[in-house]
Amino acid sequence: RVWIPDCSEVWRVAEITRSYKEGDAILHLRLEDGSALAYPIESQLPPLCNPDCLSGADDLVVLSYLHEPAVLHSLRRRFLEANAIYTYCGIVLVAINPYKPLPIYEEEVIYAYSGREMGDMDPHIFALAEEAYKQMVRFGKNQSLIISGESGAGKTVSAKYAMRYFTTVGGSLGDSSMEEKVLASSSVMEAFGNAKTTRNDNSSRFGKYIEIGFSQAHVTGATIKTYLLEKSRVTFQAKAERNYHIFYQLCASATLPELQGLGLRGAEFFHYTRQGQCAAAQSTKDAADLESTRNAFSLLGVPEADQLDLFIILAAILHLGNILVRGKDRRGDGCFVEASDEALGLFCTLLGIEASQVMRWLCHRKLVTAGETYLKPLSREQALSSRDALAKHMYGQVFRWIVSTFNRALRSLEGHHTSIGILDIYGFEMFELNSFEQFCINYANEKLQQLFNLHVFKLEQEEYVTEEIPWVFVDFCDNQPCIELIEGRLGILDLLNEECKMPTGSDGSWAQKLYQTHLGSSHFQKPKRPTDAFIVCHFAGKGGKAVEYQCDGFVEKNRDAVPEELVGLLRASKSALLAELFLEEGDGPVSLQSRRSSGPRMAGRLSRRSLPGSQKMKKSISSQFKVSLKKLMEMLGSTTSHYIRCIKPNDGKQPFVFDSRRAVEQLRACGVLETIRISALGYPSRWTYHEFLERYRPLVSREELMTTDEKQICSLALERLLQDPNKYQCGKRKVFLRAGQVAHLEDLRYRCLRTACTLLQRHLRGWLARRRFARARAAAICLQRHARGMLAQRFVRMLRRTKAAVMLQKTLRMVLARRSYLRTRQAVITIQAFARGTFARRLYRQV
């Protein structure tokens, strides 16, 4: 049986009906439906099918034939027939989103996987988490779980389950509620950073790296690091999409007494929540979710007053979006906001700022020249852009404050020795219209893919060469040229930042610079349509994805410019939290209590501080993102990485429906197929000789320890333990082991230590048993002695009573017998006397 290409199923099975001879141009096949097919042989023969007994293997490395159709078939069969969503692919765990809750994450399942080796039980995210936890405890090295995949593939849920596993198994060393706080932070981050998209009802619109600290294998704290919040979603949503969950949670809970004064209404009333025409999502219950969000805030130590201040700012953002800006004339030279505007009044009342100042700075801009300062009126479009920029900036500051507050609540005073990081970052995205956010998201995925390539391919093969291990190089597709196109010198980001520095910079001129510079690149293309757009070919190889990005909005979003006059108003706000959010660098942290008490004086000082002339040159969004990505890659590179590739089985979010074409696209793009090849051919486990001896010294015999050369000791021990020389290789400094051999050695070590423990336990238990037996024997003899004496006394008394009874019976029977005899004798004598008298008288008469 062979696999042949298919337009709908990607690959389908066929059976060869005639013998093939080298040089034949046609292969005669019979399909599963019984129809015959003459398959033309072009460059190579079709791949062979695996035996049926291997088609459902839980680790794809064990397949006899490792190729794309075998991997796809095994995943599909496990997913549809066994409802198994997890499968090992060498060092990678593939997780397919089932789109329905499964009973495989209960606490008893966590404890079932705790302490077990990978491979002992079915593939599971808990098994990978246990492996990371075990390596951290054994070797004292930081670990990381890198969860990647497309939007809607289940990355956020996988991250939550991994966090739950670590907090459950690790427990808490000091604060008993630390694990609850870590889990609670995740739900709040979802409320403020997740939103409904066309592909996912709970899509993460920011990157998140949670570092869980451990000391003595117990959880001591956590740190949250975030990347590129999609602020543009605050002011605009495409059709069938929603704003961030927290806005809808507030609107659904507008009738709560504590929220009565915020002027909230239904989500369809506000401009910032109705653009997607999707006020409700099927998988969310907004009112109940707000209660959960507030409980999580309280658990993390955020007081009710601060929560209310936070909700006031969020409500003000919604009202800000409803402020109507009207043009003064048709030419669009100026604009104005009516003083009677209801939304303006609510916005200013909630934030404690003057309405006249807001009206003024929404519609004008201050220009400072060498000799004078004057106001420039804005067009209606410019004013709306300023309004939206202010809303996005306010939400960004709220999000940043939440992260810093949570980090203070989760920080451990004693610190931590080791840590496990969980990276839950946005997946690769490709929509009909792709803008600045999608470009940054896909750029981050390129960097993660490069890290994966470095870890799995480059470093693997280079280390084999360094250690002089026999190795056949595996070809793989390197995406470094695509990354150079994006972040290199005169790359897309460089040209974008250069355009942003120019006062007259625009999206169109930036697009022309891109065409002039990069049209010769194999990863860059110009669309055929006459629009300002460009195409980047992401993820090199046949699994590459060509994504078209619309240049409209790139320059403005990269500048992230916010009118300083409006920010100055917010700094002078009577709202303690709002003024805290807009503290400039160098002001230092100020508690909300001190803000409330100091009031107008501090606000005035901050207002004077925020003059336009004192504003520092702000880094562009792309520059900040590039720096944060570099730090993230360095951090991940310093840890032992464990990879989870989340696969989206279908675009309709239907439970247990497998679209082979969508699945194979993702398998090709994320490097799973190459991972299987290199894992099957290579040596995934490696130890220095010192580490190996330190760990597996119980398995080394006395004869092998006679020499002082660690390499020779390890070589002799492995030759005896593994026997097959293909299962290991001894390099210059390290010993290399095939997949599964570490588990085998761990099992042997466990048995050896168990035998030694059993020997000690046997002798100790024997001594304890003998001592218990001697005590029990002495006690039994004492009891028997007393019991036998008591029984003898009882027997003697019984004998005495028996003898007396016999004596009494004898005498009584004698008296009774004598009395009977005498009575009978007297009767006989009497009868004889009468008889003799009768006979004598009769004889007398006769005589």
C-alpha positions in Angstrom: 0.0 0.0 0.0 1.2 3.5 -0.9 0.1 7.1 -0.4 -0.8 9.2 -3.4 -1.6 12.9 -3.4 -5.3 14.0 -3.2 -6.9 17.4 -3.7 -9.3 17.1 -0.8 -7.7 14.7 1.7 -4.1 15.8 0.8 -3.1 12.1 0.8 -5.1 8.9 0.2 -4.3 5.2 0.4 -4.0 3.0 -2.7 -2.8 -0.6 -3.2 -0.4 -1.7 -5.9 -2.0 -4.4 -8.1 0.9 -5.2 -10.5 4.6 -5.7 -9.7 6.7 -2.7 -10.3 10.0 -2.9 -12.2 12.6 -0.2 -12.3 12.0 2.1 -15.2 8.2 1.6 -15.4 6.4 4.9 -16.2 3.1 3.9 -14.7 2.1 2.3 -11.4 -1.1 0.3 -11.4 -3.1 1.0 -8.3 -6.5 0.2 -6.8 -8.1 2.8 -4.6 -10.1 2.2 -1.4 -13.4 2.4 -3.3 -12.3 -0.4 -5.6 -11.6 1.8 -8.6 -8.4 1.3 -10.7 -5.9 4.0 -11.2 -2.9 4.3 -13.5 -0.5 6.5 -11.5 2.2 8.2 -13.6 5.7 8.0 -12.0 7.5 11.3 -12.5 10.5 11.8 -10.2 10.1 9.4 -7.3 7.8 6.6 -6.2 4.9 7.3 -3.9 5.6 6.9 -0.1 4.8 3.5 1.4 2.1 3.0 4.1 3.0 1.9 7.6 1.6 -1.4 9.1 -1.8 -1.0 10.7 -0.3 -1.8 14.1 1.8 1.4 13.9 -0.7 3.8 12.5 -2.0 4.9 15.9 1.4 5.2 17.7 1.5 7.8 20.4 5.1 8.8 19.3 5.4 9.4 15.6 9.2 8.7 15.8 8.5 5.0 16.1 6.9 4.8 12.7 8.7 2.6 10.2 8.2 5.1 7.4 8.5 8.7 8.5 7.0 11.1 6.0 4.2 13.6 5.7 1.3 11.3 4.9 2.2 8.8 7.7 2.3 11.7 10.2 -1.0 13.2 9.0 -2.7 9.8 9.0 -1.6 8.9 12.5 -2.7 12.2 13.9 -6.1 12.0 12.1 -6.7 8.4 13.3 -5.8 9.2 16.9 -7.9 12.3 16.9 -11.0 10.9 15.2 -11.0 7.3 16.3 -9.4 7.4 19.8 -10.3 11.1 20.6 -6.7 11.5 21.5 -5.7 15.1 21.1 -2.0 14.7 22.2 0.7 13.0 20.3 4.5 13.0 20.7 6.6 14.0 17.7 10.1 13.5 19.0 10.8 16.4 21.4 7.6 18.2 20.4 4.1 17.6 21.8 1.4 18.1 19.2 -1.9 19.2 20.6 -5.0 19.3 18.4 -7.8 21.5 19.6 -10.9 19.4 20.2 -13.3 22.4 20.5 -15.1 20.8 23.4 -14.3 20.1 27.1 -12.7 16.8 27.8 -12.5 15.0 31.2 -8.7 14.7 31.1 -7.6 17.6 33.2 -9.0 16.7 36.7 -6.8 16.8 39.8 -6.5 13.1 39.9 -5.1 13.1 36.4 -2.5 15.6 37.5 -1.4 13.3 40.4 -1.4 10.3 38.0 1.2 12.0 35.8 3.2 13.4 38.7 6.5 11.5 39.2 6.1 9.4 36.0 8.5 9.3 33.1 7.5 10.5 29.6 6.2 7.4 27.7 4.9 5.6 30.8 1.4 7.0 30.1 -0.5 8.4 27.2 0.8 11.7 25.7 -0.5 14.7 27.6 0.5 18.3 28.4 0.8 17.1 32.0 3.5 14.6 30.9 5.5 17.4 29.2 5.0 19.7 32.2 6.2 16.9 34.5 9.3 16.4 32.4 10.1 20.1 32.7 9.5 20.1 36.4 11.6 16.9 36.9 14.5 18.3 34.9 14.4 21.5 36.9 14.4 19.6 40.3 17.1 17.1 39.1 19.6 19.4 37.4 18.7 22.8 38.9 18.3 24.4 35.4 15.6 26.8 34.4 13.0 25.4 32.0 10.5 26.9 29.5 7.4 25.7 27.8 7.0 27.3 24.3 3.4 27.0 23.2 2.9 28.0 19.5 0.3 27.6 16.8 -2.2 29.6 14.8 -4.9 31.8 16.3 -7.6 29.6 17.7 -5.4 26.5 18.0 -5.7 26.4 21.8 -2.5 28.0 23.1 -4.1 30.0 25.9 -5.9 26.9 27.3 -2.8 24.8 27.1 -0.9 27.5 29.0 -3.5 27.5 31.7 -3.4 23.8 32.1 0.4 23.9 32.3 0.2 26.6 35.0 -2.3 24.6 36.9 -0.1 21.5 36.8 2.9 23.4 38.2 1.0 25.1 41.0 -0.7 21.8 42.0 2.4 19.6 41.9 4.8 22.3 43.2 2.5 23.5 46.0 3.5 26.6 47.9 6.4 27.0 50.3 5.3 30.0 52.2 2.1 31.8 51.1 -0.5 29.0 50.9 -2.5 31.0 48.4 0.3 31.7 45.9 -0.8 29.0 43.5 -4.3 30.5 43.6 -2.9 33.9 42.8 -0.9 32.7 39.9 -4.0 31.0 38.4 -6.2 34.1 39.2 -3.8 36.4 37.4 -4.4 34.4 34.2 -8.1 35.0 34.2 -7.7 38.8 34.7 -5.2 38.9 31.9 -7.7 37.2 29.6 -10.4 39.7 30.5 -8.1 42.7 29.6 -6.1 41.1 26.8 -8.3 38.6 25.0 -11.1 39.3 22.5 -13.3 37.5 20.0 -12.0 37.3 16.5 -13.4 35.6 13.4 -11.2 32.6 14.2 -11.4 32.4 18.0 -13.8 33.5 20.7 -11.0 34.0 23.2 -8.0 35.1 21.1 -5.0 36.5 23.0 -4.3 39.9 21.6 -1.0 40.2 23.4 2.0 38.0 24.1 2.6 36.7 27.6 5.5 35.0 29.3 4.8 33.8 32.9 7.9 32.8 34.9 6.9 30.6 37.9 9.7 30.7 40.5 10.5 27.6 42.6 12.6 27.0 45.7 13.1 23.5 47.0 10.7 22.3 44.3 7.9 24.5 45.7 6.2 27.5 44.1 7.5 30.8 45.6 6.1 33.4 43.2 5.7 34.4 39.6 6.5 37.2 37.1 4.4 38.2 34.1 6.0 39.8 31.0 3.8 41.0 28.2 4.5 41.8 24.6 2.7 44.1 22.1 -0.9 44.6 23.3 -3.1 45.2 20.2 -4.3 48.6 21.2 -6.0 49.4 17.9 -8.7 46.9 18.9 -9.9 49.4 21.5 -11.1 51.8 18.9 -11.8 49.5 15.9 -13.1 45.9 15.4 -13.8 44.2 12.1 -17.2 42.6 11.4 -18.0 39.6 13.7 -15.2 40.6 16.1 -15.4 42.2 19.6 -13.4 44.6 21.7 -11.6 43.3 24.8 -13.8 41.2 27.1 -13.7 43.6 30.0 -15.7 46.2 28.2 -18.6 43.8 27.5 -18.4 42.5 31.1 -18.9 46.1 32.4 -21.8 46.8 30.0 -23.5 43.5 30.9 -23.2 44.5 34.6 -24.3 48.1 34.3 -27.2 47.6 36.7 -24.9 46.7 39.7 -25.2 49.3 42.4 -21.5 50.2 42.5 -21.5 50.8 38.7 -24.7 52.9 38.6 -22.8 56.2 38.4 -20.6 55.3 35.5 -23.3 55.9 32.8 -22.9 52.4 31.4 -25.5 50.9 29.0 -25.6 48.0 26.6 -22.6 47.3 24.5 -24.5 48.2 21.3 -24.8 51.8 22.7 -21.0 52.6 22.6 -19.1 53.2 19.4 -16.0 51.3 20.6 -18.0 48.1 21.3 -20.6 48.0 18.4 -18.4 48.2 15.3 -18.1 44.5 15.0 -21.9 44.0 15.3 -21.2 41.2 17.7 -22.1 42.4 21.2 -22.3 38.8 22.6 -20.1 35.7 22.1 -21.5 32.2 22.4 -18.7 30.9 24.7 -18.7 33.8 27.1 -21.1 34.9 29.9 -20.1 38.5 30.4 -21.9 39.3 33.7 -20.6 36.1 35.4 -17.2 36.7 34.0 -17.0 40.2 35.6 -17.7 38.6 39.0 -14.9 36.2 38.4 -12.6 39.0 37.3 -13.4 41.0 40.5 -12.8 37.9 42.7 -9.4 37.4 41.0 -8.6 41.1 41.6 -9.4 40.7 45.3 -7.4 37.5 45.6 -4.4 39.4 44.1 -4.7 42.2 46.7 -6.3 44.9 44.6 -8.8 46.8 46.9 -12.4 47.4 46.0 -11.7 51.1 45.7 -8.9 50.6 43.2 -11.1 48.2 41.2 -13.8 50.8 41.1 -11.3 53.5 39.9 -10.2 51.1 37.2 -13.8 50.5 36.0 -14.3 54.3 36.0 -11.4 54.7 33.6 -12.7 51.9 31.4 -16.2 53.5 31.3 -14.6 56.8 30.5 -12.9 55.2 27.5 -16.3 54.0 26.3 -17.7 57.5 26.7 -14.7 59.0 24.9 -15.6 57.0 21.8 -19.1 58.5 21.8 -17.9 62.1 21.8 -19.2 63.6 18.5 -16.7 65.8 16.6 -18.3 68.0 14.0 -16.6 69.8 11.1 -17.0 73.6 10.9 -17.4 73.7 7.1 -17.2 71.5 4.1 -13.5 72.2 3.4 -12.7 70.5 6.7 -10.4 73.3 8.0 -11.7 73.0 11.6 -13.9 71.1 13.9 -15.6 71.5 17.3 -17.3 69.5 20.0 -20.6 70.8 21.5 -20.4 71.7 25.2 -23.7 69.9 25.7 -22.4 66.6 24.4 -23.5 64.0 26.9 -20.6 61.7 26.3 -18.1 64.6 26.9 -19.8 65.5 30.2 -19.7 61.9 31.4 -16.0 61.5 30.3 -14.9 64.7 32.1 -17.0 64.0 35.2 -15.7 60.5 35.6 -12.0 61.5 35.3 -12.3 64.8 37.1 -11.0 67.1 34.3 -12.3 70.3 32.8 -14.7 69.8 29.8 -13.5 73.1 28.2 -9.9 71.9 28.2 -10.9 68.6 26.6 -13.0 70.4 23.9 -10.0 72.7 23.2 -7.3 70.1 22.9 -9.4 67.6 21.0 -9.8 70.1 18.2 -6.5 72.0 18.3 -2.9 71.4 18.5 -0.2 73.6 20.1 2.7 74.4 17.8 5.9 76.0 19.3 8.2 77.9 16.9 11.3 79.8 17.6 9.5 83.0 18.4 5.9 82.2 19.4 3.4 79.6 20.3 0.0 79.3 18.5 -2.9 76.9 18.2 -3.5 75.0 15.0 -7.1 73.9 14.3 -7.5 70.2 13.3 -9.8 68.7 10.7 -12.5 66.4 11.9 -10.5 63.3 10.8 -7.5 64.5 12.7 -9.5 65.2 15.8 -11.1 61.7 15.6 -7.6 60.2 15.3 -6.5 62.2 18.4 -9.5 60.9 20.3 -8.8 57.3 19.3 -5.1 57.7 20.1 -6.0 58.9 23.6 -8.3 56.0 24.1 -5.7 53.5 23.0 -3.1 55.1 25.2 -5.3 55.1 28.2 -6.1 51.4 27.8 -2.4 50.6 27.2 -1.5 52.4 30.5 -4.3 50.5 32.3 -3.0 47.2 31.0 0.6 48.1 32.0 -0.6 49.0 35.5 -2.4 45.7 35.9 0.7 43.8 34.9 2.9 45.7 37.3 0.4 45.4 40.1 0.1 41.6 39.6 3.9 41.3 39.6 4.1 43.0 42.9 1.4 40.7 44.3 3.1 37.6 42.9 6.7 38.6 43.8 8.4 36.3 46.4 10.4 38.1 49.1 12.9 35.3 49.4 13.4 35.0 45.6 13.7 31.7 43.8 16.5 29.4 42.8 15.0 28.0 39.6 12.0 28.8 37.4 9.8 27.4 34.7 8.5 29.9 32.1 5.4 29.4 30.0 5.2 31.4 26.7 1.7 32.0 25.5 2.2 34.3 22.5 0.0 35.1 19.6 0.0 32.6 16.8 0.6 33.2 13.1 -2.2 35.3 11.6 -3.4 35.9 8.1 -6.7 37.7 7.4 -8.2 39.3 4.3 -6.8 42.7 5.5 -3.5 42.4 7.4 -2.2 45.5 9.1 0.6 46.6 11.5 -0.5 44.2 14.3 -0.5 41.1 12.1 2.9 42.1 10.8 4.4 42.3 14.3 2.7 39.1 15.3 4.0 37.2 12.3 7.5 38.7 12.9 7.4 37.3 16.4 6.4 33.9 15.0 9.4 34.0 12.6 11.7 34.6 15.6 10.2 31.7 17.5 10.5 29.5 14.5 14.2 30.5 14.2 14.7 29.7 17.9 13.1 26.3 17.2 15.3 25.7 14.2 18.4 26.7 16.2 17.5 24.4 19.0 16.4 21.4 17.0 18.5 21.6 13.8 21.5 23.9 13.9 22.7 23.4 17.4 21.9 19.7 17.3 24.0 19.0 14.2 26.8 21.4 15.1 27.2 19.7 18.5 27.5 16.3 16.7 30.4 17.7 14.7 32.0 19.3 17.7 31.8 16.0 19.6 33.0 14.0 16.6 29.8 11.9 16.6 29.1 10.1 13.3 26.1 12.0 11.8 24.4 12.5 8.5 23.2 16.1 8.1 19.5 16.7 7.8 18.4 19.4 5.4 16.0 22.0 6.8 14.6 25.3 5.7 16.2 28.2 7.5 14.1 31.4 7.9 17.0 33.7 8.6 16.6 35.5 5.2 13.0 36.3 6.1 14.0 37.7 9.5 16.8 39.8 7.8 14.2 41.2 5.5 12.2 42.3 8.5 14.7 43.5 11.0 18.0 43.7 9.2 19.8 46.9 8.0 17.4 48.8 5.7 14.9 46.1 6.4 11.1 46.7 6.6 11.3 47.9 10.2 14.3 50.2 9.6 12.6 51.9 6.7 9.4 52.2 8.7 11.2 53.9 11.6 13.0 56.2 9.2 9.6 57.2 7.6 8.2 57.8 11.1 10.9 60.3 11.9 10.1 62.4 8.9 7.4 65.1 9.5 5.8 64.4 6.2 6.2 60.7 6.4 3.3 58.7 5.0 2.3 55.1 4.3 2.5 55.6 0.5 6.1 56.9 0.5 7.1 54.1 2.9 5.6 51.6 0.5 7.6 53.1 -2.4 10.8 52.8 -0.4 10.0 49.1 0.3 9.5 48.4 -3.4 12.8 50.2 -4.4 14.8 48.3 -1.7 13.4 44.8 -1.5 11.9 43.8 -4.8 14.9 41.6 -5.5 14.4 39.6 -2.3 12.9 36.1 -2.6 10.7 36.7 0.5 9.3 40.1 -0.7 6.8 40.7 -3.4 4.7 43.6 -4.7 1.0 42.9 -5.2 -0.4 43.0 -8.7 -3.2 45.3 -7.6 -2.4 49.1 -7.7 -2.5 49.5 -3.9 0.0 50.4 -1.2 0.7 47.0 0.1 3.5 44.4 0.2 3.8 40.6 0.5 6.1 38.7 2.8 6.7 35.0 2.3 6.8 33.7 5.9 8.2 30.3 7.0 10.6 29.2 4.3 10.0 25.9 2.4 7.0 24.3 0.8 4.9 25.1 3.9 5.6 28.9 3.4 2.8 31.4 3.7 2.6 34.5 1.5 0.8 37.2 3.5 -0.2 40.5 2.0 0.0 43.5 4.3 -1.9 46.8 3.7 0.4 49.7 4.3 -2.5 51.9 5.5 -1.9 52.9 9.2 1.6 51.4 9.6 3.3 54.8 10.1 0.7 56.2 12.5 0.5 53.0 14.6 4.3 52.7 14.7 4.6 56.3 15.9 2.0 55.7 18.6 1.7 59.5 18.9 -0.6 60.8 21.6 -1.4 64.5 21.9 0.7 65.7 24.9 -1.8 68.3 25.9 -4.5 65.6 26.4 -2.1 63.5 28.4 -1.2 66.5 30.5 -5.0 66.8 31.3 -5.1 63.2 32.4 -2.0 63.7 34.6 -3.8 66.5 36.3 -7.0 64.4 36.8 -8.6 64.1 40.2 -8.7 60.4 39.6 -6.0 59.0 41.8 -5.5 55.9 39.6 -5.5 57.8 36.3 -2.9 60.3 37.5 -0.8 57.3 38.7 -1.0 55.6 35.3 0.4 58.7 33.6 3.4 59.3 35.9 6.4 60.0 33.8 9.7 58.1 34.1 11.6 59.5 37.0 8.5 60.4 39.0 8.9 57.2 41.0 6.2 54.9 42.2 3.4 56.7 44.2 0.8 54.8 46.1 -2.9 55.6 45.4 -3.4 56.5 49.0 -0.7 59.2 48.9 -2.2 60.3 45.6 -5.6 60.7 47.1 -4.2 62.7 50.0 -1.8 64.9 48.1 -4.5 65.8 45.5 -4.2 69.0 43.4 -0.6 69.9 44.3 0.9 66.8 42.9 -1.4 66.9 39.9 -0.4 70.4 39.2 3.3 69.5 39.5 2.8 66.6 37.0 0.9 68.9 34.7 3.7 71.4 34.6 6.1 68.5 34.0 4.3 67.4 30.9 4.9 70.4 28.8 5.6 69.6 25.1 9.1 71.0 25.2 10.1 68.5 27.9 8.9 65.5 26.1 11.7 63.0 25.3 12.1 61.3 22.0 9.9 58.2 22.3 10.9 54.9 20.8 8.6 53.6 18.0 6.4 50.6 18.7 8.4 48.4 16.3 11.6 49.3 18.0 10.2 48.5 21.4 8.8 45.3 20.1 12.1 44.3 18.5 14.0 44.9 21.7 11.5 43.0 23.8 11.6 40.1 21.3 15.4 40.0 21.5 15.3 39.8 25.3 12.7 37.1 25.1 14.8 35.0 22.7 17.8 35.4 25.0 15.8 34.4 28.0 14.4 31.3 26.2 17.8 30.5 24.9 19.2 30.3 28.4 16.6 27.7 29.4 15.9 24.1 28.5 13.0 24.5 26.1 10.0 22.1 25.7 7.8 22.6 22.7 4.0 22.3 22.3 2.7 22.8 18.8 -1.1 23.5 18.9 -2.9 22.5 15.7 -6.2 23.9 14.5 -8.1 20.9 13.0 -10.8 23.0 11.2 -11.8 26.6 10.6 -15.4 26.2 11.7 -14.5 25.4 15.4 -16.5 22.2 15.1 -15.7 19.5 17.7 -13.7 16.5 16.5 -13.7 17.5 12.8 -10.4 17.0 11.1 -9.6 19.1 7.9 -6.5 17.4 6.5 -5.5 20.4 4.3 -5.5 22.8 7.2 -3.7 20.4 9.5 -0.9 19.7 7.0 -0.4 23.4 6.3 0.4 23.9 10.0 2.6 20.8 10.2 4.7 22.0 7.3 5.0 25.5 8.7 6.0 24.8 12.3 8.7 22.3 11.5 7.1 19.2 13.0 8.0 17.0 10.1 11.7 18.0 10.2 11.6 17.4 14.0 10.5 13.9 13.5 13.2 13.1 11.0 16.0 14.6 13.2 14.7 13.0 16.4 14.5 9.6 14.8 18.1 9.8 13.3 19.8 11.7 16.1 20.6 11.4 19.8 18.2 13.8 21.7 19.6 13.1 25.2 23.1 14.1 26.1 25.1 14.3 29.3 28.6 15.3 30.2 30.6 12.4 31.6 30.6 13.9 35.1 26.9 14.5 35.1 26.3 11.0 33.8 28.5 9.4 36.5 26.9 11.6 39.2 23.5 10.5 38.2 24.0 6.8 37.3 26.8 5.9 39.7 24.5 3.2 41.3 24.6 1.3 38.0 28.4 1.3 37.7 30.1 -1.9 38.9 33.2 -1.9 41.2 35.4 -3.2 38.4 34.4 -0.3 36.2 35.2 2.2 38.9 38.8 0.9 39.2 39.9 3.3 36.5 39.9 7.1 37.0 39.0 8.1 33.4 35.3 9.2 33.4 34.9 8.6 29.7 36.2 5.0 30.0 33.9 4.3 33.0 30.9 5.6 31.1 31.8 3.6 28.0 32.2 0.4 29.9 29.0 0.9 31.9 26.9 1.8 28.8 28.3 -1.2 26.9 27.1 -3.4 29.7 23.8 -1.7 30.3 22.6 -0.9 26.8 24.5 -3.7 24.9 23.5 -2.3 21.5 26.2 0.2 20.4 23.7 2.0 18.1 21.7 3.2 21.1 24.6 5.5 22.3 27.7 7.4 21.3 30.6 8.6 23.4 31.8 12.0 22.3 34.7 14.2 23.5 33.0 15.6 26.5 29.5 14.1 26.4 27.7 10.8 26.1 24.9 10.9 23.5 21.8 8.6 23.9 19.0 7.7 21.5 15.4 8.5 22.2 14.0 6.5 25.1 17.4 5.4 26.5 17.4 7.9 29.4 14.0 6.5 30.5 15.6 3.0 30.3 18.6 4.1 32.4 16.3 5.8 34.9 14.3 2.6 35.2 17.5 0.6 35.8 18.6 3.2 38.4 15.2 3.1 40.0 15.4 -0.7 40.2 18.9 -0.7 41.6 18.1 1.9 44.3 14.8 0.0 45.0 16.8 -3.3 45.4 19.2 -1.6 47.9 16.3 -0.1 49.7 14.5 -3.4 49.7 17.6 -5.1 51.2 17.8 -2.5 54.0 14.1 -2.8 54.6 14.3 -6.6 54.6 16.9 -6.7 57.3 15.3 -4.0 59.4 11.9 -5.6 59.1 13.4 -9.0 60.0 14.9 -7.6 63.1 11.7 -5.8 64.0 9.7 -9.0 63.3 12.0 -11.1 65.4 11.8 -8.7 68.3 8.0 -8.6 68.0 7.9 -12.4 67.8 10.1 -12.8 71.0 7.8 -10.5 72.9 4.7 -12.2 71.6 6.1 -15.6 72.4 7.0 -14.7 76.0 3.5 -13.2 76.4 1.9 -16.3 74.9 3.9 -18.6 77.2 2.8 -16.6 80.2 -0.8 -16.7 79.1 -0.6 -20.4 78.5 0.9 -21.1 82.0 -1.8 -19.2 83.7 -4.5 -20.7 81.5 -3.3 -24.3 82.1 -3.1 -23.8 85.8 -6.7 -22.4 85.8 -7.8 -25.4 83.7 -6.0 -27.9 86.0 -7.7 -26.4 89.1 -11.0 -26.5 87.3 -10.4 -30.2 86.4 -9.5 -31.1 90.0 -12.6 -29.5 91.3 -14.5 -31.4 88.6 -13.0 -34.7 89.7 -13.8 -34.0 93.4 -17.4 -33.2 92.5 -17.6 -36.4 90.4 -16.3 -38.7 93.2 -18.7 -37.2 95.8 -21.6 -37.6 93.4 -20.7 -41.3 92.7 -20.5 -41.9 96.5 -23.9 -40.3 97.0 -25.4 -42.2 94.1 -23.9 -45.6 95.4 -25.3 -45.1 98.9 -28.7 -43.9 97.6 -29.0 -46.7 95.2 -28.0 -49.2 97.9 -30.7 -47.9 100.3 -33.3 -47.9 97.5 -32.3 -51.5 96.4 -32.3 -52.8 100.0 -35.7 -51.2 100.7 -37.1 -52.8 97.5 -35.5 -56.1 98.4 -37.0 -56.2 101.9 -40.4 -55.2 100.7 -40.3 -57.9 98.1 -39.0 -60.5 100.6 -41.8 -59.6 103.1 -44.4 -60.0 100.4 -43.0 -63.4 99.4 -42.9 -64.6 103.0 -46.5 -63.4 103.5 -47.6 -65.2 100.3 -45.8 -68.3 101.3 -47.3 -68.3 104.8 -50.9 -68.0 103.4 -50.2 -70.7 100.8 -48.7 -73.1 103.3 -51.6 -72.6 105.7 -54.1 -73.2 102.9 -52.3 -76.4 101.8 -52.0 -77.6 105.5 -55.7 -77.1 106.2 -56.6 -78.9 103.0 -54.4 -81.8 104.0 -55.8 -81.8 107.4 -59.4 -82.0 106.2 -58.4 -84.9 103.9 -56.7 -86.7 106.7 
